[in-house]
Amino acid sequence: MKFTDYSLKMGDKVLIENLNISFNQNVINHLLGSNGVGKSCFAKSCIGMVKYSGKIEADDDIVLLGSDSNVPLDFSLKDIVKILKNKFSDKQVDELYELLKLKNVPQKLCIKKNE
């Protein structure tokens, strides 16, 4: 995965500015940081869910992992379905949706627990 002149901004806050970096293929790369520094926003930008500037070059076999889950906690069911439909056919995603009985789950429900 290669980032060229990559910048990420959320509202008025600049999270990353003019990043130029390449990650090695066929190895696991980790991003570490305190809560609220933008790790989830960065991950979302890598899969096209958050706007960024610059260029990202990536293979199709990228896997993003969140905190205690395989999916960042602030992803909603709608977000997950959108990601799946980028990789699989609508028919395959719809069949999975039915199999998991997700039709009664609110589309905006996030994985994160509200305490």
Beta strands, then each sheet from edge to edge (+ up, - down):
strand 1: 2-10
strand 2: 13-22
strand 3: 53-57
sheet 1: 2+ 1- 3+
end
